[in-house]
Amino acid sequence: MFKYLAIMVLMVSSWLPAAAQVAFWENEWPITDFTKTSVNFSEVMSGGPPKDGIPALASVDFITVGEADIPGREPVIAVEIDGELPRAYPLRYLTWHEIANDVIGGVPVAVTFCPLCNSGIVFDRRKNGQILTFGVTGKLRFSDMIMFDRETESWWQQFTGEAIVGELLGDQLAVVISWTESMEEFAMRNPDGLVMAEPTGVSRPYGQNPYNRYDSSARPFLYSGEEPPFGIEPLSRVVRVGGRAWPLARLADVETLEEAGLKIVWASGMASALDTRQIARGRNIGSIRVYDTDGLPVEHEVVFAFAFHAFTPDGEWMLGE
C-alpha cells in the first residue's frame, strides 16, 4: 500500500511544471505569497494529505508520569526548561500529528516530528514580536515536512526551521534543546515529570506505526536527491550536531564517544518508532545524549542520513578512522 501511494503521489506531483504547481497551490493557499521563495518549487511535492490533512495539535494536555500508561521502550521527545517540570511528548502521538503547539513556562514552543526524516525538533514559536501557531502543509521537500504558520501562512522547512515561502521568507526559528529517549529513561530521571496526554477529538490508532518497516526501506519516501557519500545507507541514522554527523552505528559499540569537543552518549533500550507496526515492539536503536566539555546539554537530533546530506550538502561526516 505504501509503495502504491508513493507512485500515485509522484504521478500527480511530478508532471506539472513549477509555474502550474504554484497556480494549483494558490487555490488551497490564497494567503501565501508565492512570489517570495528561497527554493526551487520543482523540489516541493505533495506527500498525499492536503493542508491540515495531518492534524497538528493547537494545544496539549498533560498527565503525570505515574498516570501515563505508555510502554517503557517507546520513544518520547524530552524537553527540560529551567524552573519547569520536564515534559515528554510521545512519538506514538507525534507520528500521527507531527506538530504539537505548546507553552512551557511562558515559552511558546512547537514540538515537531517528521517520520520520513526521523527528525524530532522543538522550536520557539516567537518571531518578529508575534507568537506563531504551526500546522502541516501536506507538502514535502527532500522528503521532509513543510510546516506553515496560521498567522501568515508562510511555509517553513521542518529540518532547518527556516521560512522558505511567503511573507516571513528567510526568518529562522530558534531551537529549544530537546532529545529523544525511551519513556522508561524519562520516567526514571523525572518521576515527577509530565507526559503529553492522548489527544482527544481525533481518532487515531496511537501506539501503531503507520510507516511499517520504513527505516529498513531501500529508499526514502518521495526523495529524489543525492544519496549520502561514503556508501552510507540513506535510511541509517546519524547524530546531527550543527554541520556534523556521526553515524549511530559508531556509538552502538563504544556507547560513549568524545570527539570534536563533544561527549556523545548512547544508551540501550529505546525502540525505533519506524520499525514494526507496534512501536513498542520495534528493534532497539538506543537513545543519544550530547554534552559539551562542561557537561551541559548540546542541541542535537538523530536523523536519517539522507536528510542530513540533503539539507547539509557540505556537512562533515564524522566517520572515525
N, C-alpha and C positions, 0 to 999 in steps of 0.2 A: 504493500500500500504506500509506504513512504517513498519507494522508488518511483511509482507511477505518478504520485503527487508532484515530485520534483520535475518529471518530464513535462507534465501539463503546465506547470508554472513557467518553465523555461520556454515552452512554445508560445505562451501568451506574452511573456516579458521581453523576449529577445528579438521578435520580428519587427517591432515598432522602432523607427528611428528616434533619436533623443528628443527632437522637437515635437514629434507626435506624442511621445510619452508625457511630456510636460503638459500638452494640451489636454490629454486624457486625465492627468492628475488634477488639473485645475478645477474639474467638476467636483472632485472629492475634497479639495483643499482650496476653497475660494479665498481664504485669508492669507495663505502662504505666498510670499513674494519670491517667485521662482527666477526672477531676474538677478537675484543675489545668491550666488553659489560659489563654492570653492572646489567642487568636484565635477567630474565628467558624468553627466546623467546616464550615460551608457553603462556605468558601473552599478546603478541602482536597479534592483529587481523587486518584484512583488514576492513576498515569502508565502503567499497564499491567502492569509486572513486580510480583511480590509482594515481601514482605520478603526482602532478600538476593538477589532475582532479578537485580539488578545487583551483582556480587560485589566489594565493597570489598576492598582488599588489607590483610591484617593486618600484613604486613611487606614490606620492599622490599630487593632485592639491587641491587648497583651494579657497573658496569664503568667503565673509564677512557674518556676522550674518544676516545683513539686506537682503542679497541676497538669503539666504537659505530658501527654501520652504519645511520645514520639520515640521510635526505636533508637537506641544509643548509637548505632553505626551511621545513622542518616546525617548528611551534611547540613550545616547551618552557616549563614554569614553572621559573624560576631562583630558587634560594634561596642566599643567602650569609650565613653566621653567622660572626662573628669567630673566628679560630683553627681553622676547619674548612674542608676543601676544598669549594668551591662545588658545588652539586648541581643537576642538570637532570632534570625529570620530564616526559617527552614526552607531548604530548596524544594521540599515536597509541595510548597505553595508557590514559590517564585518561579518554578519551572512552568507553571500554568499562567502566571500573571506577569512575570518578567520585571515589573516595576512596582515598588511599594513606596508611596509618598508618606513620610512620617515627620515628626518633630521630636528631637531628643534634647532636652534641656535648653529649649529655646532655639536650637539649631534645626532649621528645616532641611531634611535630607531626602534623597531618592535612593533607595536600595534597589539596585538593578542586577539582573542576571540574564545573560544571553546564553541559552543552552547550546546554540550552534557553535559558539566560540568558547564555551565553558568560562566565560568572563563574568565574575561577580565583582561589581564596583559600586561603592557608595559615594554619592555626590552631595555637596552642599547646594541647596536649591536657590540660594540667594544670588541674584545677579542684577547689576545696574539699579539698585535700590528697590527691587521688587522680588517677591517670592514666586518662583515658577512652580507649576504643577505639571508633572510629566505623564504622558501616555505613550502607547505603542503605535507607530505608523502602520505596521504590517509590511514595511519595506526593509530590504536588506542591502548592505554594501559590503562586499567581501565576506558574505555570509554573516555579517554582524548586524544586530538590531539597530534600526534607526528610530530614535525616540522623537517626540515632539513636545513642546510646551504648549499648554492650553491658552496661555495669555497672548502669544503672537503667532502660534502655530509654525514657528521655526522648527527645522529638523536638526537633530543632534545625533552625532555618532557615539554610540554607547562605549565603544572600545577606547575612544580618545577623550570623550567629554567635550567635544568641540561642536559648535553650531556650524553646520555645513550648508544650510539652505535657509533663506528667509531674512527677516528683519534683524535678527540677532547674529547674523553671519560673522564668524570669526571669534565670537565670545567663547570663553573657556570656563567650564565648571571646575571649582575646586574639589579635590578628592578628600574624603574623610577616611582616615585609616581604618581598615577592616581586614578580616581574614576569614577563610572558610575552614571549619573544623567539625568534628563529629559532635552530635548532641551530647554524647557522654562526656567529652572533653569540656564542653562549655558548662555543663551542669556540675562537674567536679570542681571546676575553678570558681564557679559562680553559683553556689547553692541558693542564693537569694536573688538571682538574676531573673529577667523577664524573657518570655518566649512569645513570639508572634502567635496569636490565636488563629484558628482556622477561619478563613474568610467566610462571610455569610452573603447571601443574595446571589451567589453564582455557584452553580453545581459543577464540580469537577472531581474526578477520582483521585483525590490527594493521596500521596504515597506511591502512586504509579508514575512511571517514566514514559511519556508519550513518544520518546525518541529511542525506542528499544534497540539496544546494541549499537547506538550511534557512535560511541567513542572507539569502536573496533571496525568502523567502516573504512573502506579504502579511500574515499574522497569526502570532503565536507559537502554539506548540502548547498546547492546553488553557488558554488565557488568556482570561478574561472581564472583566478590569479595564479601566480607562480607558486610552486611548491617550495618548502624550506630548503636551504642549502645543506651540504654535507650528508645527504641521504637521510635526513631526519624525517620521520613519518609525519605527515600533515596533522594527524589527529593524536599525536603523542603530546603529553602535557609538558609545559615548561613553566618555570618560576620567572615571572617578569618583574624586574625592578628597574624602572626607568627604561633606558635603551639597551638593557642587557637581558639575556635569557639563559637560564640554567635548565638543562633537561632534567625533568623529575627523576629519570632513571639514575642519575648520578647520586641522588640522595637516598634511594632505597637501600643502597649497600652501606653507606657510611653514616647515615642518619644525621650527622652534623657536619656542615661544610663551612669553613672560614676562608673567605676569599673576597678580594676587592673591597676590603673594609667592612664586610658584612658577615654576620653569622646566620646561616640558614639551617633551620632545624626541621627534620621530618619525623613525624610520629605515626606509628601504625594504628589502624583501627577505623578509618573513615571509609565509607563505601562510596563508589562512584555513583553520581546521580544519573548518569547517562549510559548505564550498562544494562542490567536486567530490567524486566518490566516492573518488578517490585524494587523500589530504590533501596530498601533495607537489605536486600539480598545481593546488591551489586558487589563487584570484586573490591578488595581492599586496595585503595590507592594511597591511603595515608593523608595526613594534613601537613601544612607548612606554616612555619612562623619565621619571620625575618627580623633581625635586630641589627642596630649599629654597634659601634665599638663601646658605647656607653650602656648597652643593654636596652636601648629604647626601641619600641616597635617601628618598623620601616614600612612605608607604603609598598604594597606588592600585590600581585594576583597570580593565580595558577591558571594558565590559559592553554588553548591548543596552539601548537607550533605554527600552523599555517596563518593564524590570526596575528601572531606577533610579527611574522615576516611581512604580511600584507600591510600592516599599519606602521611597521618599523623596518622598512627595507634595508636601511643602513645600520640596523641594530647589531650589537656584538653578541655572538654566541659563545657562551662560557662552557666549552666542551671538555676542559681539563687536558691532561697530557695524553 
